[in-house]
Amino acid sequence: MNLTLIFITAISVLIVFKLRDISLRNKLSLNEEKRLVIAGGLFILFFVTNITLPYPQSLYWFIFTGIALVSFVLSFGILKKEIKRLKTLKTKDAIVNVAFYSLFFVVIHLYI
């Protein structure tokens, strides 16, 4: 259980730092920043409740899909800005960013 708590804490801290980095990089307004924090908070809350209250597999995917859709709707404008930024990066930096987010998603999915 201690390893699980350490892992979920590390994921939560990484999400918070990445959200702060996105907020500072895009110079978001207060309203946009609130929406980004809500979307990140939903994911963190989902991970914490998944560890403390394990969901059945069908409910897990239903809740995850719902949170992903709500987060997408809340932060659609921010995602567009980030995709534009990703397109302007050098190829090496873009590959590193895509690899980081892909591996982050895979590790979370495998562990949780």
SULMO-V34695 format. One record per residue. RES is the residue in one letter. SS is DSSP state (~ for helix, > for strand, _ for the rest). PHI is phi in radians with two decimals (* if undefined). OMEGA is omega in whole degrees, 0 to 359 (999 if undefined). Layout:
# SULMO-V34695
[[RES/SS/PHI/OMEGA] [RES/SS/PHI/OMEGA]]
This chain:
# SULMO-V34695
[[M/_/*/180] [N/~/-1.12/178] [L/~/-1.10/178] [T/~/-1.12/178] [L/~/-1.12/177] [I/~/-1.11/181] [F/~/-1.13/181] [I/~/-1.20/175] [T/~/-1.15/178] [A/~/-1.11/178] [I/~/-1.11/180] [S/~/-1.09/179] [V/~/-1.13/178] [L/~/-1.11/178] [I/~/-1.09/180] [V/~/-1.09/179] [F/~/-1.14/179] [K/~/-1.17/178] [L/~/-1.12/179] [R/~/-1.14/178] [D/~/-1.10/178] [I/~/-1.10/180] [S/~/-1.09/180] [L/~/-1.23/183] [R/~/-1.16/182] [N/~/-1.67/181] [K/_/0.86/184] [L/_/-1.26/174] [S/_/-1.28/181] [L/~/-1.08/180] [N/~/-1.15/179] [E/~/-1.15/180] [E/~/-1.15/177] [K/~/-1.08/179] [R/~/-1.11/178] [L/~/-1.16/178] [V/~/-1.14/178] [I/~/-1.10/179] [A/~/-1.08/178] [G/~/-1.13/178] [G/~/-1.09/177] [L/~/-1.10/178] [F/~/-1.16/178] [I/~/-1.10/178] [L/~/-1.07/178] [F/~/-1.10/180] [F/~/-1.14/181] [V/~/-1.16/180] [T/~/-1.22/177] [N/~/-1.18/178] [I/~/-1.29/184] [T/~/-1.43/179] [L/_/-2.22/184] [P/_/-1.02/181] [Y/_/-1.57/168] [P/_/-1.14/187] [Q/~/-1.01/182] [S/~/-1.17/178] [L/~/-1.21/178] [Y/~/-0.99/182] [W/~/-1.20/178] [F/~/-1.13/180] [I/~/-1.16/180] [F/~/-1.08/178] [T/~/-1.11/178] [G/~/-1.08/179] [I/~/-1.15/179] [A/~/-1.11/179] [L/~/-1.16/179] [V/~/-1.11/179] [S/~/-1.13/178] [F/~/-1.10/180] [V/~/-1.15/181] [L/~/-1.15/187] [S/_/-2.08/182] [F/~/-1.08/179] [G/~/-1.10/179] [I/~/-1.21/178] [L/~/-1.10/177] [K/~/-1.08/178] [K/~/-1.10/181] [E/~/-1.19/178] [I/~/-1.18/175] [K/~/-1.06/179] [R/~/-1.11/179] [L/~/-1.11/179] [K/~/-1.21/181] [T/~/-1.50/179] [L/_/-1.27/173] [K/_/-1.13/184] [T/~/-1.00/181] [K/~/-1.07/180] [D/~/-1.16/178] [A/~/-1.14/179] [I/~/-1.13/178] [V/~/-1.10/178] [N/~/-1.11/180] [V/~/-1.11/179] [A/~/-1.12/180] [F/~/-1.06/183] [Y/~/-1.16/178] [S/~/-1.14/179] [L/~/-1.15/177] [F/~/-1.06/179] [F/~/-1.14/181] [V/~/-1.13/180] [V/~/-1.11/178] [I/~/-1.08/182] [H/~/-1.14/180] [L/~/-1.21/184] [Y/~/-1.39/183] [I/_/-1.73/999]]
